[in-house]
Structures are given as structure tokens and as C-alpha cells.
Amino acid sequence: MGVRHHQTEPDMRHEDDLLTNDEMAAVRRVPPSRLNKERLFGINAQPFIKDGHLVRYRWGDYLDWLAAKQRFQSTSEAHAA
């Protein structure tokens, strides 16, 4: 089986697809530097793969990480958590 490359449409991605830091930042709609800081400090950090100096995010890991995040009904509820 060959290497899986990411697709442009999220609903067409396979759980084993690997995304770059910039691609994952675009999915999450945050600056790439935010992902860098999350990895560095381990705060809110999602799972990632290191291949030498390269960082990759597995699509399936992202979906699992997102599903495990706590959900809130209001911002005041989130601040109290």
C-alpha cells in the first residue's frame, strides 16, 4: 500500500492521512505558531508525529482529540471548568 496523501476536502480524508503543521492550523483556523506553542508547552496539545525535524498530524488522531474535548453550553460554563 502506498503513502496516503491528504485531500483538500476534510470529509474525503482518511484517518491515516498526515497533515503538516500549516495544514492542521488551517483546519483548526488558528495560526501555525499556536500549534508550535501547544507542542512546546504541552497545553491543549493534540497528538503529533515527529519524523526527524518534521511534524505531522494524523487525521484520525485529530478527530479523536477533538471528540474527547469537553463541550460547553456557554462561555461562563467554560470559565468555571
Secondary structure, 3 states (H helix, E strand, C coil): CCCCCCCCCHHHCCCCCEECHHHHHHHHCCCHHHHHHHHHHCCCCCCCEEECCEEEEEHHHHHHHHHHCCCCCCHHHHHHC
